[in-house]
Each structure stands twice: as structure tokens, then as C-alpha cells.
Amino acid sequence: MVKASYAALIEGEVYVPGLSSEYVAQKYGIPLDQIAKLGSAENPHGPSPKALAAVVEAAGRIDLYPDWTAKRLREAIGQKYGFDPDNVVCGSGETEVISMVIRAFARPDEPVLMHDPCFPLYRIYSNCEGRRPVFSPTGKDFDPMIDRYIETMKQVHPKIAFITNPHNPSGRMVTKEDVIRVCEAASADTLVALDEAYVHYTENEFGMKLLPNYPNLIVLRTLSKAFGLAGLRVGFGIAANSKLILPLRQIKPTWNMGQLQIAGGIAGIDDEEHVRRAVKTVVAMRAYVAERLSSVAGFRMVPGSRANFFLLEILSPELDSTKVFNELLKRGVIVKDGSDIPGLGSRYLRVDVNLQKHMDRFVSALAEIRVA
């Protein structure tokens, strides 16, 4: 097993992030302000103004070590959601919390359950830690098929069961009732990790309310999306059962949260005005781009997304995801190539929902590719 995990570190899958606007501008000679960056699920309105002001104010403290548990940030998160600070652990982005969860709750070669396709880092971190990813399939148009998921969970007895809500990469939402079914079907030694990175865009948040009922449930959140703090790297895990949090705090890097992250997180977590603005824009633009895409032959917007992204299915047999991805780049549009998301394949692109000018550029570029 040591050899297997070492091989995963040296030769294994690497996460492929969305390209930067600067890279595309330089490569294709396109003015930076004309690029539609639709490959990283970032906030259409930028960072939380409150967080930005707090970061500027905290800059004078960067010579000082922060509290190693980010206590003030944990207090702010706990106060917002009605939990004791000891029920919260913070990470340098939610991705760090995911890695800590896998390391803390599954031993080498023990199973970690996830959907196929899924957020790639569940699988990548599991492989690198020598844990064993187990996959439950999705159905037509990426239906989460919760009956099948529960059946798989009962068969393999995973140490961790990830539920992403809404699902990444499809944006499909798992109902409250189905999340409850998973929690009630899970054995006492299975940690149910409910990843709500994009939950604000569903307009139907409920994960935090389930926590008091399930001692083996942890909710994972990020300030990268609706709060607009992707570059600051602030994420957290929260549970009603503080015994789930203690091992995560013990296993995390000692000073994993810096002064600027803590200050920005404290201010940003309460910037509801900024969150509402982002959600309003995304909800409106999801409907807008769906209407526009309905008239573009050769492509189909996969229905059902409740996130700030959606899947675009490529219907034209002469095209595949990599070809369309590269043709979009030439026209100043950045999306995610489905070929870079294992389990998704070469017939899909993941596309962010953003400002109308960016959605118009995307749809117009697609129409040009289809005609060409």
C-alpha cells in the first residue's frame, strides 16, 4: 500500500483547474477585458467588499503568527450558523478540509464512496493517501440515483461517503429527503460528508439544519464561491458532534490560516448583501443562457443545474469537448474540458454562469464554431 500511494503521488492524476484570463490574453492576443472566464465557478461580482476592507486593515499584522486554530474565524462561523466554535474547523479553502477528512477518517485501503463523475479531488486525495475510491454511478442527465448510492454504501461499508450538493460537475441537486435517507442508511462508522460548496445558488440551503440529528454528518463549505474569496482560500467543516472536529484540528497543518484569511473570512461570512447579489445574478443568467442555447444547433444544455455552472452536451459528431474547448479559447472564452474530468468524457463542457456580457460572448462563440 505504501508503494501504491507513492505511485499515486508521482504518477497519478493531477487536478486540472480552469485557465487564467491572463494566459488566454497572452496566447491569443485578446484584450483582457474581453475574455469570458467561465471555467472556475468564480463570483460574477468579485470579492465581498467587507472582506476586502478587512484584508486591507489586517495587512499590518502579517508579521504576527495567527491563532493556530483560527479561533476568531471559528467563532464567527459558529455564531452565524448556531454552533459552538469547537464544532468548526477551518482550512485553506474547502479543498484542504476535504484532504483532512480523508486522512482522518479512512485508513489505508479503506473505501471512500463518491459519485461518478465527481469533484476530482475526492478521488485524487483518496489515491494519494492510499485510500480506496469507490464509485456510485449517475443516471440520465447525471441523476444522482440515490437508491443506487445507498445500495453501494451498504455493500462496501465506506469509511467516508461524499455527497456533493449541488453536484459537481452537473449542478444537479440532491433533495433534503434524499440526503436524510443517506444519513439514516449510513452505518455508525461511516462519516457522511455533505459538500455544499455551491449551495447558495440553489436557493434551498438545509445541510446545517440536519446536523443536530446525525452524529456522523459533517457539512463542508467554502467562501470561494458566493462570497467571492477564491483567491483568499477560506473553507470550513462544521458538525454538531464535536468529536468529528477534534481529529481534523489535530491533523491539519498548524498555521494553515493566515492573518489575512482569518480577517477576510470573519468579515466575508456576514456579507449577505454580496451573496444575495451573486445569487440573483446567477439565477437570472441560468435561465437567460438556457433560452439562448435553445436556438444553437449541435449543442444541448443539460437540464437541472442549480449551481453557478452547467454542463453543455456536444451533439455534433464532428466535434468533441477538446476541439470545442480550444475553439472557444481562440474566441476569448474559457470553460472546462470534460475530458479533464474523469467519468465525464469528451462529449461535455462545464460552463460557468456569469454576467450577461460573458454569456452572450459564450453563446456567440458556440454559434461560430458550429457554423465553421
C-alpha positions in Angstrom: 0.0 0.0 0.0 2.9 2.4 0.7 4.2 1.7 -2.9 0.7 2.2 -4.3 0.2 5.6 -2.6 3.7 6.7 -3.6 3.0 5.8 -7.2 -0.2 7.9 -7.0 1.9 10.9 -5.8 4.4 10.5 -8.6 2.4 9.2 -11.5 -1.2 9.8 -10.5 -3.9 12.1 -11.7 -3.4 15.8 -11.3 -6.3 18.2 -10.9 -6.8 20.4 -13.9 -8.0 23.9 -12.8 -9.6 26.5 -15.1 -7.2 28.5 -17.2 -6.5 32.1 -16.2 -7.6 35.1 -18.3 -4.0 36.4 -18.4 -2.8 33.1 -20.1 -5.5 33.3 -22.8 -5.0 37.0 -23.4 -1.3 36.5 -23.9 -1.6 33.3 -26.0 -4.3 34.6 -28.4 -3.8 38.4 -28.3 -7.2 39.1 -26.9 -7.7 42.2 -24.6 -8.0 41.1 -21.0 -11.3 42.9 -20.5 -12.9 41.0 -23.4 -12.3 37.5 -22.1 -15.2 35.5 -20.6 -13.7 33.4 -17.8 -16.2 30.6 -17.4 -14.0 27.7 -16.1 -13.5 28.3 -12.4 -17.0 29.0 -10.9 -16.0 32.4 -9.5 -18.2 35.1 -8.2 -19.6 37.3 -11.1 -19.3 40.4 -8.9 -15.8 39.8 -7.4 -14.9 39.7 -3.8 -17.0 40.7 -0.8 -16.4 44.4 -0.2 -16.5 43.8 3.6 -13.9 41.1 3.3 -11.7 43.2 1.0 -11.7 46.1 3.5 -10.9 43.7 6.4 -7.9 42.2 4.5 -6.5 45.7 3.9 -6.8 46.6 7.6 -5.2 43.3 8.6 -2.2 43.8 6.4 -0.3 45.5 9.2 -0.5 42.2 11.2 1.2 39.9 8.8 4.4 39.9 10.9 2.5 38.1 13.6 1.6 34.5 13.9 -2.2 33.9 13.8 -4.0 31.8 16.3 -3.3 28.3 15.2 -7.0 27.2 15.3 -8.3 30.4 13.7 -10.4 30.9 16.8 -11.9 34.2 15.9 -13.0 32.9 12.5 -14.4 29.7 14.1 -16.4 32.0 16.4 -17.8 34.0 13.6 -18.8 30.9 11.7 -20.3 29.3 14.8 -22.3 32.4 15.6 -23.7 32.6 12.1 -24.9 29.0 12.0 -25.7 28.5 15.6 -22.9 26.2 16.7 -20.1 26.3 19.3 -16.7 27.3 17.8 -15.4 23.9 18.9 -17.7 22.4 16.3 -15.9 24.2 13.5 -12.6 23.5 11.7 -11.1 25.9 9.2 -9.0 25.2 6.2 -7.1 26.9 3.4 -10.0 26.5 1.1 -12.6 23.7 1.4 -10.2 21.5 -0.6 -7.8 21.4 2.4 -10.7 20.4 4.7 -11.5 17.6 2.2 -8.0 16.3 2.4 -8.0 16.4 6.2 -11.3 14.5 6.3 -9.9 11.7 4.1 -6.7 11.4 6.1 -8.5 11.4 9.5 -11.5 9.2 8.9 -10.2 6.5 6.5 -7.2 4.2 7.0 -5.1 2.9 4.1 -7.1 0.7 1.7 -10.4 1.6 3.3 -13.2 2.6 0.9 -14.3 6.2 0.3 -17.6 6.5 -1.6 -18.4 9.2 -4.2 -20.4 9.6 -7.3 -19.1 9.1 -10.8 -18.3 11.6 -12.1 -17.4 13.7 -9.0 -15.3 16.6 -7.9 -11.9 15.1 -8.9 -10.1 16.0 -5.6 -12.1 13.3 -3.7 -10.6 10.7 -5.8 -7.1 12.3 -6.1 -6.7 12.8 -2.4 -8.0 9.3 -1.7 -5.5 7.8 -4.1 -2.6 9.9 -2.8 -3.4 8.8 0.8 -3.6 5.2 -0.2 -7.4 5.0 0.5 -9.7 3.3 -2.0 -12.2 5.3 -4.0 -15.5 3.6 -4.7 -17.9 5.0 -7.2 -21.7 5.1 -7.5 -22.9 5.9 -11.0 -25.1 8.8 -12.0 -28.0 8.2 -14.4 -29.6 10.1 -17.3 -28.5 13.7 -17.3 -26.5 12.9 -14.2 -29.4 12.0 -12.0 -27.7 11.2 -8.6 -29.6 7.9 -8.3 -29.7 7.9 -4.6 -31.2 4.4 -4.3 -28.2 3.0 -6.1 -25.9 5.2 -4.0 -27.4 3.8 -0.8 -27.2 0.3 -2.1 -23.5 0.7 -2.9 -22.9 2.2 0.5 -24.5 -0.8 2.2 -22.4 -3.2 0.1 -18.9 -1.6 0.6 -19.3 -0.1 4.1 -17.3 3.1 3.3 -15.5 5.0 6.0 -16.5 8.2 4.2 -19.5 8.9 2.0 -19.2 12.1 0.0 -22.4 13.8 -1.2 -21.9 16.9 -3.2 -24.9 19.2 -3.2 -25.3 20.6 -5.7 -23.3 18.0 -7.7 -20.1 18.9 -9.4 -19.8 18.9 -12.4 -23.6 18.7 -13.3 -25.1 21.1 -10.8 -27.9 18.7 -10.1 -29.3 19.0 -6.6 -29.9 16.2 -4.1 -33.2 16.7 -2.2 -33.3 17.2 1.5 -35.3 13.9 1.8 -32.6 12.0 -0.1 -29.8 13.5 2.0 -31.7 12.3 5.1 -32.1 8.9 3.5 -28.3 8.6 3.0 -27.6 9.8 6.6 -30.1 7.2 8.0 -28.8 4.4 5.9 -25.1 5.1 6.8 -23.7 2.9 9.5 -22.3 4.5 12.7 -18.7 4.2 11.5 -19.4 5.9 8.1 -18.8 9.7 8.0 -21.3 11.4 5.7 -19.5 14.4 4.2 -22.0 16.8 2.7 -20.1 19.1 0.4 -22.1 22.4 0.0 -19.6 24.5 -1.9 -22.2 25.8 -4.3 -25.3 25.6 -2.1 -26.2 29.3 -2.0 -27.0 29.2 -5.7 -29.7 26.5 -5.1 -31.7 29.0 -3.0 -32.5 25.9 -0.9 -30.0 25.6 2.0 -30.7 22.8 4.5 -27.4 21.0 5.4 -26.7 22.9 8.6 -30.2 22.2 9.9 -29.7 18.4 9.6 -26.5 18.4 11.7 -28.1 18.1 15.2 -29.9 14.9 14.0 -26.9 13.0 12.8 -23.8 12.5 14.8 -21.9 11.1 11.8 -22.6 14.1 9.5 -20.2 16.9 8.6 -21.0 19.8 6.3 -18.2 21.3 4.2 -18.4 24.9 2.9 -16.3 27.4 1.2 -16.1 31.2 1.0 -14.6 30.9 -2.6 -17.9 30.9 -4.5 -20.9 33.0 -3.3 -18.7 35.2 -1.0 -16.1 35.8 -3.8 -13.0 34.9 -1.9 -11.5 32.2 -4.1 -8.1 33.8 -4.0 -8.1 34.2 -0.2 -8.6 30.4 0.4 -11.1 30.1 3.2 -13.1 26.9 3.9 -14.5 25.1 6.8 -16.2 21.9 8.2 -18.9 22.0 10.7 -20.6 19.3 12.7 -23.0 19.0 15.7 -20.8 16.3 17.0 -17.6 18.0 18.1 -15.8 14.5 18.2 -15.8 14.7 14.4 -13.9 18.1 14.5 -11.2 17.2 17.0 -9.2 14.8 14.8 -9.4 17.3 11.9 -7.9 20.0 14.1 -5.2 17.7 15.3 -4.3 16.6 11.7 -4.3 20.0 10.0 -1.1 22.0 9.4 -0.5 24.1 12.5 -0.8 27.6 11.0 -2.9 26.8 7.9 -4.9 30.0 8.2 -3.0 33.3 7.9 -4.0 36.7 9.3 -5.5 37.9 6.0 -7.6 34.7 5.6 -8.9 35.0 9.1 -9.8 38.7 8.8 -11.3 38.4 5.4 -13.3 35.3 6.4 -14.7 36.9 9.5 -15.9 39.9 7.5 -17.0 38.0 4.5 -19.1 35.4 6.3 -21.6 38.1 7.2 -21.7 39.9 3.9 -25.2 38.6 3.0 -25.8 41.6 0.6 -22.9 40.4 -1.6 -24.1 36.8 -1.5 -27.7 37.8 -2.4 -26.4 39.9 -5.3 -24.4 37.0 -6.7 -27.2 34.5 -6.3 -29.7 36.9 -8.0 -27.3 37.3 -11.0 -26.6 33.5 -11.3 -30.3 32.5 -11.1 -31.3 35.1 -13.7 -28.4 34.2 -16.0 -29.1 30.4 -15.8 -32.5 31.0 -17.3 -31.1 33.5 -19.8 -28.4 31.3 -21.2 -30.7 28.3 -21.3 -33.0 30.3 -23.6 -30.2 31.5 -25.8 -28.7 28.0 -26.1 -32.0 26.5 -27.2 -31.5 28.1 -30.6 -27.9 26.9 -31.1 -27.8 23.7 -33.1 -25.4 21.0 -32.3 -25.3 21.6 -28.5 -27.6 20.9 -25.5 -27.6 22.5 -22.1 -28.0 19.5 -19.7 -31.1 20.4 -17.6 -31.4 20.6 -13.9 -28.4 22.6 -12.7 -28.9 24.6 -9.5 -25.2 25.7 -9.3 -23.3 28.6 -10.9 -22.3 26.3 -13.7 -23.9 23.8 -16.1 -22.9 21.0 -18.4 -23.1 21.6 -22.2 -23.5 18.4 -24.2 -21.9 18.3 -27.6 -24.3 16.7 -30.1 -22.4 17.3 -33.3 -20.4 14.1 -34.1 -17.7 16.0 -35.8 -16.9 17.9 -32.6 -15.6 16.8 -29.2 -15.0 18.6 -26.0 -11.3 19.3 -26.5 -11.9 20.7 -30.0 -14.7 23.0 -28.8 -12.7 24.0 -25.7 -9.8 25.1 -27.9 -12.0 26.9 -30.4 -13.7 28.8 -27.6 -10.3 29.8 -26.2 -9.4 31.4 -29.6 -12.6 33.5 -29.2 -11.8 34.6 -25.7 -14.0 32.1 -23.8 -12.6 29.9 -21.0 -14.6 26.8 -20.0 -13.7 23.4 -18.6 -13.0 20.5 -21.0 -15.0 17.4 -19.9 -12.0 15.2 -20.9 -10.2 16.7 -17.9 -12.9 15.4 -15.5 -12.7 11.6 -15.3 -16.1 10.0 -15.7 -17.4 12.9 -17.7 -15.8 12.2 -21.1 -15.3 14.0 -24.4 -19.0 15.0 -25.1 -19.3 17.6 -22.4 -18.0 21.0 -21.3 -18.6 22.6 -17.9 -19.5 26.2 -18.2 -19.9 28.9 -15.5 -22.9 31.1 -15.2 -21.8 34.7 -15.1 -22.6 38.2 -16.2 -24.8 38.6 -19.3 -21.9 40.0 -21.5 -19.9 36.8 -20.8 -22.9 34.6 -21.5 -23.5 36.4 -24.8 -19.9 36.0 -25.8 -20.0 32.3 -25.0 -23.2 31.6 -27.0 -22.0 33.7 -30.0 -18.7 31.8 -30.0 -20.5 28.5 -29.9 -22.6 29.5 -32.9 -19.5 30.5 -34.8 -17.9 27.1 -34.1 -21.0 25.2 -35.2 -21.1 27.1 -38.5 -17.4 26.7 -39.1 
